[in-house]
Amino acid sequence: MLLAIGLAVQPARATETTPVSIPAELSLHQALALYREHGLDLLLADSAVKSADADVQIARQIANPSLSGAGGKSFVCDGECRWTGPPLWSVALGDQGALIDAISGKRGLRVSVAEAALEAARSLRTDAERSTGAALKQQFVTMLVAQEALRFTRETAAALARQLELTEHRYQSGAISEADLARVRTAKLEGDQAVNQAEIGLEQARAGLGLLLGARGGVPRFHVREDDLLQLLEPAALQDSRAETLLAQAMEHRPDLRAQVAQTQRAEAAVSLAHRQAFPDVALTAQYAVQGLTANAISPPTVSFGVATSLPIFHQQQGEIAKAEADRRAQQLQMEKLRAQVQADVDSAWSGYQGARAQVLRMQRGGLLESARRARDLVTIQYEKGAASLLEYLDAQRTYIGVNLEALQDLASYWIAVFKLEQAVGSALT
């Protein structure tokens, strides 16, 4: 039995989370599923919810009754001391103030405070998924574009390497000068440098995404895939949308606003509890004592009832009430600040979305990307036939490379702007 009690009072062991297993090829849907299960930010938010739930259980608890007993025996000293009379027995039972705690409403107010805090914790957990989930989507796009940039720079580097071989043959035959050969060799080295930079960018993007997915002990090598994100697709929820509509949606759906409403309710209940705490606690007791059962007994069977309380002469909860009222005012001001922040978030995200969308449209549908590719192809043909100079060829090649990388960056900026708008509104738009 003692062993069972000892095991019961041992502290609970920390629960170990299951290591995340990232597949070799990862879609956005899979990434979000892994994040919801293993994301460290969400696991921390889950712990906060469990703690707040435990606080509710604590607030609902009723004080255990107190039980005390005593035993003894009387003695007399008339020349010598000796025990005399029957033994003394007494037992006392107290309610530890549980009855007055319920009648006065203190227990109910404590439960209200704890329940409001629990609701705030749940909303903050949802808000953590909103903010870090949007960050995961943005990082996913960053890695996807980094992969595409690496593929493009490798193709370009391979084309420049072939061009260098052709130029070396021309130089050996005396068709071009050594200066032209040096220019082509420089372009080829620049292509190799671009590949190295793209590889570094991909590794950094992979590490950032792995961290958000909850990877521990190093990030495994994996690739992401999502063909739809490599083109401009306007989400249906954003078609014919306006900033005013999105702002109204944000005011309704933002979980941080719901969390702040719960915090304000908690502060209101805390003020009421602080005022109620000024009512003194009252403990009720009942006692039975006996020392002998006859009429001549030292103490015949006696039942007594008692009341114990504190006199609120010096301490009347003045500081606690002032602190609770200050917290209530702070929560009200925080609500006003948060509403203003929501409006600023929506306005900023909407402007960013419109600007990014215009850039992608100009690049893809405006013909800038196609024009750069067509110019590069025509100048390449002309250069190979001797109708264009090497400088014209290299300039067209650099322009083509720069426009392509810019197009990828614009596409990444567009989807990041979409996900930031989702984060600002507080609901999915894709």
C-alpha positions in Angstrom: 0.0 0.0 0.0 2.8 2.4 0.9 4.4 1.6 -2.5 1.2 2.5 -4.3 0.9 5.8 -2.4 4.6 6.5 -3.3 4.0 5.9 -6.9 0.9 8.0 -6.9 2.7 11.1 -5.6 5.6 10.8 -8.0 5.8 13.6 -10.5 4.5 12.8 -14.0 7.1 12.2 -16.6 7.3 14.6 -19.4 5.5 13.4 -22.5 7.9 13.0 -25.5 6.5 14.1 -28.8 6.8 11.9 -31.8 9.6 12.9 -34.1 8.3 14.3 -37.4 8.9 12.2 -40.6 9.1 14.5 -43.6 8.5 12.6 -46.9 11.0 13.0 -49.7 8.5 14.9 -51.8 6.2 17.2 -49.9 3.0 19.0 -51.0 1.5 22.0 -49.3 -1.4 19.9 -48.0 1.0 17.4 -46.5 3.1 20.2 -45.0 0.1 21.8 -43.3 -0.9 18.3 -41.9 2.6 17.8 -40.5 2.6 21.3 -39.0 -0.7 20.8 -37.2 0.6 17.6 -35.7 4.3 18.4 -34.9 4.6 22.2 -35.1 6.4 23.4 -32.0 4.4 26.6 -31.7 1.1 24.7 -31.8 2.4 22.2 -29.2 3.3 25.1 -26.9 -0.2 26.5 -27.4 -1.7 23.1 -26.7 0.2 23.1 -23.4 -1.2 26.5 -22.5 -4.7 25.3 -23.2 -4.2 22.2 -20.9 -2.9 24.5 -18.2 -5.9 26.8 -18.4 -8.2 23.8 -18.4 -6.5 22.6 -15.2 -7.1 26.0 -13.7 -10.8 25.6 -14.4 -10.7 22.2 -12.6 -8.9 23.9 -9.6 -11.5 26.7 -9.5 -14.4 24.2 -9.4 -13.0 22.2 -6.5 -14.8 22.4 -3.2 -12.6 22.6 0.0 -12.3 19.3 1.8 -13.9 19.2 5.3 -11.5 19.2 8.2 -11.6 16.4 10.8 -9.8 16.5 14.1 -9.8 14.3 17.2 -8.2 14.3 20.6 -7.9 11.9 23.5 -6.6 12.2 27.0 -7.1 11.4 30.7 -7.4 13.6 33.8 -5.1 13.4 36.8 -5.1 14.9 40.3 -2.3 15.7 42.7 -3.1 15.6 46.5 0.2 14.7 47.9 0.8 12.5 45.0 -0.3 12.6 41.3 -2.5 9.9 39.9 -4.8 9.3 36.9 -8.4 9.6 37.7 -11.7 9.4 36.0 -12.6 8.0 32.6 -10.7 8.9 29.4 -11.5 12.1 27.5 -12.5 11.8 23.9 -13.3 14.6 21.4 -13.9 14.9 17.7 -14.4 18.1 15.6 -15.7 18.5 12.0 -15.3 21.8 10.0 -16.4 22.8 6.5 -13.2 24.9 5.8 -15.5 27.7 4.6 -16.9 25.7 1.7 -20.5 26.5 2.5 -20.0 30.3 2.8 -17.7 30.2 -0.3 -20.6 28.8 -2.4 -23.3 31.0 -0.8 -21.3 34.2 -1.2 -20.6 33.4 -4.9 -16.8 33.4 -4.5 -16.5 30.0 -6.0 -18.7 30.8 -8.9 -16.7 33.9 -9.7 -13.4 32.0 -9.6 -14.9 29.5 -12.0 -16.0 32.4 -14.3 -12.5 33.9 -14.3 -10.9 30.5 -15.0 -13.4 29.7 -17.8 -12.8 33.0 -19.5 -9.0 32.4 -19.3 -9.6 29.0 -20.9 -11.6 30.4 -23.7 -8.8 33.0 -24.3 -6.2 30.2 -24.3 -8.2 28.2 -26.9 -8.5 31.3 -29.1 -4.8 32.0 -28.8 -4.1 28.4 -29.9 -6.2 29.1 -33.0 -4.4 32.3 -33.4 -1.1 30.6 -33.3 -2.2 28.3 -36.1 -3.3 31.4 -38.0 0.0 33.2 -37.7 2.5 30.4 -37.9 0.4 28.5 -40.5 0.6 31.6 -42.7 4.4 31.7 -42.1 4.6 28.0 -43.1 2.8 28.7 -46.4 5.1 31.6 -47.1 8.1 29.5 -46.4 6.8 26.7 -48.6 6.5 29.1 -51.5 10.0 30.4 -50.8 11.4 26.9 -51.0 9.3 26.1 -54.1 10.7 29.2 -55.9 14.2 28.4 -54.6 13.9 25.0 -56.2 12.7 26.5 -59.5 15.5 29.1 -59.4 18.1 26.4 -58.9 16.7 24.4 -61.9 16.7 27.5 -64.1 20.2 28.5 -63.1 21.5 25.0 -63.7 20.0 25.0 -67.2 21.4 28.4 -67.9 24.9 27.4 -66.6 24.8 24.3 -68.9 23.9 26.5 -71.9 26.7 28.9 -71.1 29.1 26.0 -70.8 28.1 24.8 -74.3 28.5 28.3 -75.6 32.0 28.5 -74.1 33.0 25.3 -75.9 31.8 26.8 -79.2 33.6 30.0 -78.5 36.8 28.2 -77.7 36.6 26.4 -81.1 36.1 29.8 -82.8 39.0 31.3 -81.0 41.3 28.4 -81.9 40.2 28.9 -85.6 40.9 32.6 -85.3 37.3 33.7 -85.8 37.1 35.7 -82.6 39.5 37.6 -80.4 40.8 36.6 -77.0 38.8 39.4 -75.5 35.6 37.8 -76.8 36.7 34.4 -75.3 37.3 36.1 -72.0 33.8 37.6 -72.0 32.2 34.3 -72.7 34.3 32.6 -70.0 33.3 35.3 -67.5 29.6 34.8 -68.4 30.1 31.0 -67.8 31.7 31.6 -64.4 28.8 34.0 -63.5 26.4 31.2 -64.4 28.3 28.8 -62.0 28.2 31.5 -59.3 24.4 31.8 -59.8 24.0 28.0 -59.3 26.0 28.1 -56.1 23.9 31.0 -54.8 20.7 29.2 -55.8 21.9 26.1 -53.9 22.5 28.1 -50.8 19.1 29.8 -51.1 17.4 26.4 -51.4 19.2 25.0 -48.3 18.2 28.0 -46.3 14.6 27.7 -47.4 14.6 24.0 -46.6 16.0 24.6 -43.1 13.4 27.3 -42.4 10.5 25.1 -43.6 11.9 22.1 -41.6 11.9 24.2 -38.4 8.2 25.2 -38.9 7.3 21.5 -39.5 8.9 20.6 -36.2 12.0 18.8 -37.4 14.5 18.0 -34.6 18.1 17.0 -34.8 18.7 18.3 -38.3 16.4 18.7 -41.4 16.3 15.8 -43.8 16.7 16.4 -47.6 13.3 16.8 -49.2 11.7 18.6 -52.1 8.4 20.4 -52.3 5.9 20.3 -55.2 2.8 22.4 -55.9 2.4 23.1 -59.6 -0.5 25.6 -59.0 1.8 27.9 -57.1 4.1 28.3 -60.1 1.5 30.3 -61.9 -0.9 33.1 -61.3 -4.2 31.8 -59.9 -6.5 34.3 -58.4 -8.3 32.7 -55.4 -12.0 32.7 -55.8 -12.5 34.3 -52.4 -10.5 37.3 -53.7 -12.4 37.9 -56.9 -14.4 41.1 -56.7 -13.2 41.6 -53.1 -12.7 44.9 -51.5 -10.7 46.0 -48.4 -13.9 46.9 -46.6 -15.3 43.4 -47.1 -12.1 41.8 -46.0 -12.0 44.0 -42.9 -15.5 43.0 -41.9 -14.5 39.4 -42.3 -11.4 39.9 -40.2 -13.4 41.5 -37.4 -15.6 38.5 -37.4 -13.0 35.7 -37.8 -9.7 36.8 -36.2 -9.0 34.5 -33.3 -6.8 37.0 -31.5 -9.9 39.3 -31.3 -11.9 36.4 -29.8 -9.1 35.8 -27.4 -9.1 39.5 -26.3 -12.9 39.4 -25.8 -12.3 36.4 -23.5 -9.5 38.3 -21.7 -11.8 41.3 -21.2 -14.5 39.0 -19.8 -11.9 37.4 -17.5 -10.9 40.9 -16.2 -14.6 41.8 -15.6 -15.1 38.6 -13.6 -11.8 39.2 -11.7 -13.1 42.7 -10.6 -16.3 41.2 -9.3 -14.3 38.5 -7.5 -12.0 41.0 -5.9 -15.0 43.0 -4.5 -16.6 39.7 -3.3 -13.3 38.7 -1.6 -13.8 41.6 0.8 -16.6 39.5 2.4 -14.9 37.6 5.2 -14.7 33.9 5.1 -16.7 32.0 7.6 -15.9 28.5 8.8 -18.5 26.3 10.5 -17.5 23.7 13.0 -19.2 20.9 15.0 -17.6 19.2 18.0 -18.4 16.3 20.2 -16.6 15.8 23.5 -17.0 13.4 26.3 -15.2 12.3 29.5 -17.6 10.0 31.3 -21.2 9.2 30.7 -22.8 9.7 34.1 -24.3 12.8 35.6 -21.3 13.2 37.8 -18.9 12.8 34.9 -16.1 15.3 34.6 -17.4 16.2 31.1 -20.7 14.5 30.1 -21.3 14.0 26.4 -21.4 17.5 24.8 -22.2 18.6 21.3 -21.1 22.1 20.3 -21.2 24.2 17.1 -18.9 27.1 16.3 -18.3 29.8 13.8 -14.9 31.3 12.9 -14.3 34.3 10.8 -11.8 37.1 10.3 -12.6 40.7 11.0 -12.1 42.9 7.9 -10.7 45.9 9.9 -7.3 46.5 8.4 -7.3 44.5 5.1 -10.4 45.1 3.0 -9.0 43.9 -0.4 -8.2 47.5 -1.4 -5.1 46.6 -3.3 -6.6 43.5 -5.0 -9.6 45.5 -6.2 -7.4 48.3 -7.6 -5.2 45.8 -9.3 -8.2 44.0 -10.9 -9.7 47.3 -12.0 -6.4 48.3 -13.6 -6.2 45.0 -15.4 -9.8 45.5 -16.7 -8.9 48.9 -18.1 -5.7 47.5 -19.6 -7.7 44.7 -21.4 -10.2 47.3 -22.7 -7.4 49.4 -24.1 -5.8 46.3 -25.6 -9.1 45.5 -27.4 -9.1 49.0 -28.9 -5.5 48.6 -29.9 -6.1 45.2 -31.4 -9.0 46.4 -33.5 -6.9 49.2 -34.9 -4.1 46.6 -35.6 -6.5 44.4 -37.4 -7.5 47.3 -39.7 -3.9 48.1 -40.3 -3.1 44.5 -41.1 -5.9 44.2 -43.6 -5.1 47.5 -45.3 -1.4 46.6 -45.5 -2.0 43.1 -46.7 -4.5 44.2 -49.3 -2.1 46.8 -50.7 0.7 44.3 -50.9 -1.6 41.8 -52.6 -2.7 44.3 -55.3 0.9 45.4 -55.9 2.2 41.9 -56.2 -0.6 40.9 -58.5 0.0 43.8 -60.8 3.7 42.8 -61.1 3.0 39.2 -61.9 0.4 40.2 -64.5 2.9 42.6 -66.1 5.5 39.9 -66.2 3.3 37.0 -67.4 0.4 38.5 -69.4 2.1 41.8 -70.3 4.6 39.9 -72.3 7.8 40.9 -70.5 8.9 37.4 -69.8 8.1 36.2 -73.3 9.8 39.2 -74.9 13.0 38.5 -73.0 13.0 34.9 -74.0 12.2 35.7 -77.7 14.9 38.3 -77.8 17.5 35.9 -76.3 16.6 33.2 -78.9 16.7 35.6 -81.9 20.1 37.1 -80.8 21.5 33.6 -80.2 20.6 32.6 -83.8 22.0 35.8 -85.2 25.2 35.4 -83.2 25.7 31.8 -84.3 25.3 33.0 -87.9 27.6 36.0 -87.4 24.9 38.6 -87.7 25.1 39.8 -84.1 28.0 40.7 -82.0 29.1 38.8 -78.9 28.2 41.8 -76.7 24.7 41.7 -78.1 24.4 38.0 -77.4 25.7 38.3 -73.8 23.5 41.3 -73.1 20.4 39.4 -74.3 21.4 36.4 -72.2 21.8 38.4 -69.1 18.5 40.2 -69.7 16.8 36.8 -70.1 18.3 35.4 -66.9 17.5 38.5 -64.9 13.9 38.7 -66.1 13.3 35.0 -65.4 14.7 35.2 -61.9 12.6 38.4 -61.4 9.5 36.6 -62.6 10.1 33.8 -60.1 10.6 36.4 -57.3 7.4 38.2 -58.4 5.5 35.0 -58.3 6.8 34.2 -54.8 5.9 37.7 -53.7 2.3 37.2 -55.1 1.6 34.1 -53.1 3.3 35.4 -50.0 1.0 38.4 -50.3 -2.0 36.1 -50.6 -1.0 34.2 -47.5 -0.4 37.4 -45.6 -3.9 38.5 -46.6 -5.2 35.2 -45.2 -3.3 35.8 -42.0 -4.7 39.4 -41.7 -8.3 38.2 -42.4 -8.1 35.2 -40.2 -9.6 32.7 -42.6 -8.6 30.7 -45.6 -8.8 32.4 -49.0 -7.3 29.7 -51.2 
